[in-house]
Amino acid sequence: MAQISRKELKSDEFVSGMDAAYEFFLQHRQRIITLAIAVVVAAGAVYSYVAWQRSRNRSASSLLTAALSTLHTPLQNAATPPTPGVQTFPNAAARAVAAEPQLQAVIQRYPSTSAGQMARLYLGLAQQDQNDPGAAATLQAAAASSDKVVAVAAEHALANYDIQHGNPAAAHALLLKLSQQDSPTLPRAVALLELADLDRTYNPKEAVIYYQQLQQEYPNTQTAQQAQEQLATLKR
């Protein structure tokens, strides 16, 4: 009786496996083809969506950059004659008026993008420069943003808005909330110092507590030095 070598046995197993796989394919061909098409279509859809999102983000960022360029255009200086070919504005209000439609375009066309949410914050600031009473509502909308950086910056802007418009209680509530977080755009120490500076005008006893807290929590820092100086003047 002839013996089958290990190599031949391996070959026979491979052929048998291929036969079984082919048989399985024949029996389930339609289902396999349908599944393969579905996978290809899904992969294509995902790729198209990602490409579309990237394109939207680029377009939104480009529009926001143009709007911020307008919003940060230098103001005219009476002591310095204007430079030919360099755009300037006579005042901050005029500059904000020019930037507002650009910011609105970003919000309307790309509201869900990071640029769109950032544009809402800057729109509120531009409206402030125009003394537009709608600035508060715009900043409140920005404060509800899913982008944490935008939300914190908008709440900080709202606190300053409330201070400027004689509403220290509302500003205090916002700064107290902001002093309980630590954002790259508004470190906790800065929010706490601003809260203390606000309180010294109508609640000096509480301001003392905040200044002392800053000295304890941030020793050997510029913030602690500022707190010490403010505390000294307050006690006098």
C-alpha positions as CSV (number, residue, x, y, z in Angstrom):
1,M,0.0,0.0,0.0
2,A,1.5,3.3,-1.1
3,Q,2.1,5.8,1.6
4,I,1.0,9.5,1.3
5,S,3.7,11.9,2.2
6,R,3.1,14.8,4.6
7,K,3.5,17.2,1.7
8,E,0.9,15.5,-0.4
9,L,-1.4,15.3,2.7
10,K,-1.1,19.0,3.2
11,S,-1.9,19.6,-0.5
12,D,-4.9,17.4,-0.3
13,E,-6.2,19.3,2.8
14,F,-5.7,22.6,1.0
15,V,-7.6,21.4,-2.1
16,S,-10.4,20.0,0.1
17,G,-10.6,23.3,1.9
18,M,-10.8,25.2,-1.3
19,D,-13.4,22.9,-2.6
20,A,-15.5,23.4,0.6
21,A,-15.1,27.2,0.4
22,Y,-16.1,27.2,-3.2
23,E,-19.1,25.0,-2.5
24,F,-20.1,27.4,0.3
25,F,-19.7,30.3,-2.1
26,L,-22.0,28.6,-4.7
27,Q,-24.6,28.0,-2.1
28,H,-24.5,31.5,-0.6
29,R,-23.4,33.4,-3.6
30,Q,-26.2,36.0,-3.8
31,R,-25.9,36.8,-0.1
32,I,-22.1,37.1,-0.2
33,I,-22.2,39.4,-3.2
34,T,-25.0,41.5,-1.6
35,L,-22.9,41.8,1.6
36,A,-19.8,42.7,-0.3
37,I,-21.6,45.5,-2.3
38,A,-23.1,46.8,1.0
39,V,-19.6,47.0,2.6
40,V,-18.2,48.8,-0.5
41,V,-21.1,51.2,-0.5
42,A,-20.8,51.9,3.2
43,A,-17.1,52.5,3.0
44,G,-17.7,54.9,0.1
45,A,-20.3,56.7,2.0
46,V,-18.1,57.1,5.1
47,Y,-15.2,58.3,2.9
48,S,-17.5,60.8,1.1
49,Y,-18.9,62.1,4.4
50,V,-15.4,62.6,5.9
51,A,-14.3,64.4,2.8
52,W,-17.4,66.5,2.8
53,Q,-16.9,67.4,6.5
54,R,-13.3,68.4,5.9
55,S,-14.3,70.5,3.0
56,R,-17.0,72.3,5.0
57,N,-14.5,72.9,7.9
58,R,-12.0,74.4,5.5
59,S,-14.5,76.7,3.9
60,A,-15.9,77.7,7.3
61,S,-12.4,78.4,8.7
62,S,-11.6,80.5,5.6
63,L,-14.7,82.6,6.0
64,L,-14.1,83.1,9.7
65,T,-10.5,84.1,9.1
66,A,-11.7,86.8,6.7
67,A,-14.2,88.1,9.2
68,L,-11.7,88.2,12.0
69,S,-9.3,90.0,9.8
70,T,-11.9,92.7,9.3
71,L,-12.7,92.7,13.1
72,H,-9.1,93.2,13.9
73,T,-8.3,95.9,11.3
74,P,-6.4,98.8,12.9
75,L,-8.3,101.9,13.8
76,Q,-7.4,105.3,12.5
77,N,-5.1,107.3,14.7
78,A,-5.6,111.1,14.6
79,A,-1.9,111.6,15.4
80,T,-0.7,109.4,12.5
81,P,-1.8,109.9,8.9
82,P,-3.3,106.9,7.2
83,T,-0.9,104.7,5.2
84,P,-1.9,104.5,1.5
85,G,-3.3,101.1,0.6
86,V,-3.8,100.0,4.2
87,Q,-7.4,99.7,5.4
88,T,-8.4,101.3,8.6
89,F,-11.7,102.2,10.4
90,P,-12.5,105.5,12.2
91,N,-13.7,103.6,15.3
92,A,-14.5,100.2,16.7
93,A,-18.2,100.5,15.9
94,A,-17.6,101.1,12.2
95,R,-15.2,98.2,12.2
96,A,-17.8,95.9,13.9
97,V,-20.5,97.0,11.4
98,A,-18.2,95.8,8.5
99,A,-17.4,92.5,10.2
100,E,-20.9,91.6,11.3
101,P,-22.3,90.4,7.9
102,Q,-19.1,88.3,7.4
103,L,-19.6,86.6,10.8
104,Q,-23.3,86.1,10.1
105,A,-22.4,84.3,6.9
106,V,-20.3,81.8,8.8
107,I,-23.1,81.2,11.3
108,Q,-25.7,80.8,8.6
109,R,-23.8,78.5,6.3
110,Y,-21.8,76.5,8.8
111,P,-23.6,76.6,12.1
112,S,-22.5,73.2,13.4
113,T,-18.8,73.6,12.7
114,S,-16.2,74.9,15.2
115,A,-15.8,78.0,13.1
116,G,-19.5,78.6,13.1
117,Q,-19.7,78.4,16.8
118,M,-16.7,80.6,17.2
119,A,-18.3,83.1,14.8
120,R,-21.3,83.5,17.1
121,L,-19.0,84.5,20.0
122,Y,-17.2,87.1,17.9
123,L,-20.6,88.3,16.6
124,G,-21.6,89.0,20.2
125,L,-18.4,91.0,20.7
126,A,-18.9,92.9,17.5
127,Q,-22.4,93.8,18.6
128,Q,-21.0,95.0,21.9
129,D,-18.7,97.4,20.0
130,Q,-21.9,98.8,18.3
131,N,-23.8,99.1,21.6
132,D,-26.3,96.7,20.1
133,P,-28.8,95.5,22.7
134,G,-28.9,92.1,21.0
135,A,-25.3,91.4,22.1
136,A,-26.4,89.8,25.3
137,A,-28.6,87.3,23.5
138,T,-25.9,86.5,21.0
139,L,-23.4,85.8,23.8
140,Q,-25.9,83.7,25.7
141,A,-26.3,81.6,22.6
142,A,-22.6,81.2,22.3
143,A,-22.3,80.3,25.9
144,A,-24.6,77.3,25.2
145,S,-22.1,76.0,22.5
146,S,-21.0,72.4,22.6
147,D,-17.5,73.8,22.1
148,K,-16.1,74.2,25.6
149,V,-13.6,76.8,24.6
150,V,-16.3,78.9,23.0
151,A,-18.7,78.5,25.9
152,V,-16.2,79.6,28.5
153,A,-15.1,82.6,26.4
154,A,-18.8,83.6,25.9
155,E,-19.6,83.4,29.6
156,H,-16.6,85.5,30.4
157,A,-17.7,88.1,27.8
158,L,-21.2,88.0,29.3
159,A,-19.7,88.7,32.8
160,N,-17.9,91.8,31.4
161,Y,-21.1,92.8,29.6
162,D,-23.0,92.7,32.9
163,I,-20.4,94.7,34.7
164,Q,-20.5,97.4,31.9
165,H,-24.3,97.5,32.1
166,G,-24.5,97.8,35.9
167,N,-25.5,94.3,36.7
168,P,-22.8,93.1,39.2
169,A,-25.0,90.3,40.7
170,A,-25.2,88.6,37.3
171,A,-21.5,89.1,36.6
172,H,-20.7,87.7,40.1
173,A,-22.7,84.5,39.3
174,L,-20.9,84.0,36.0
175,L,-17.4,84.6,37.4
176,L,-18.1,82.4,40.4
177,K,-19.0,79.6,37.9
178,L,-16.0,80.3,35.8
179,S,-13.7,80.2,38.9
180,Q,-14.7,76.6,39.4
181,Q,-13.2,75.5,36.0
182,D,-9.8,75.8,34.5
183,S,-9.8,76.5,30.8
184,P,-6.8,77.4,28.6
185,T,-8.7,80.5,27.5
186,L,-9.6,81.5,31.1
187,P,-7.5,79.9,33.8
188,R,-9.2,79.5,37.1
189,A,-6.8,81.9,38.9
190,V,-7.8,84.7,36.4
191,A,-11.5,84.1,36.9
192,L,-11.0,84.1,40.7
193,L,-9.0,87.3,40.6
194,E,-11.7,89.0,38.5
195,L,-14.3,87.8,40.9
196,A,-12.4,89.3,43.9
197,D,-11.9,92.6,42.0
198,L,-15.6,92.7,41.3
199,D,-16.6,91.9,44.9
200,R,-14.3,94.6,46.4
201,T,-16.7,97.2,45.1
202,Y,-19.8,96.0,46.9
203,N,-18.8,93.0,49.1
204,P,-15.3,93.7,50.4
205,K,-15.4,91.0,53.1
206,E,-16.0,88.3,50.4
207,A,-13.2,89.9,48.3
208,V,-10.8,89.4,51.1
209,I,-11.6,85.7,51.2
210,Y,-10.9,85.4,47.5
211,Y,-7.7,87.3,47.6
212,Q,-6.4,85.1,50.5
213,Q,-7.5,82.0,48.6
214,L,-5.5,83.1,45.6
215,Q,-2.4,83.6,47.8
216,Q,-2.8,80.2,49.3
217,E,-3.5,78.3,46.1
218,Y,-1.1,80.1,43.8
219,P,1.9,81.0,45.9
220,N,5.0,82.6,44.3
221,T,3.0,83.6,41.1
222,Q,2.2,86.9,39.5
223,T,-1.5,86.3,40.4
224,A,-0.6,85.9,44.1
225,Q,1.4,89.1,44.0
226,Q,-1.6,90.9,42.5
227,A,-3.9,89.5,45.1
228,Q,-1.5,90.6,47.8
229,E,-1.4,94.2,46.4
230,Q,-5.2,94.4,46.1
231,L,-5.7,92.9,49.6
232,A,-3.3,95.6,51.1
233,T,-5.2,98.4,49.5
234,L,-8.5,96.9,50.5
235,K,-7.5,96.6,54.2
236,R,-6.3,100.3,54.2
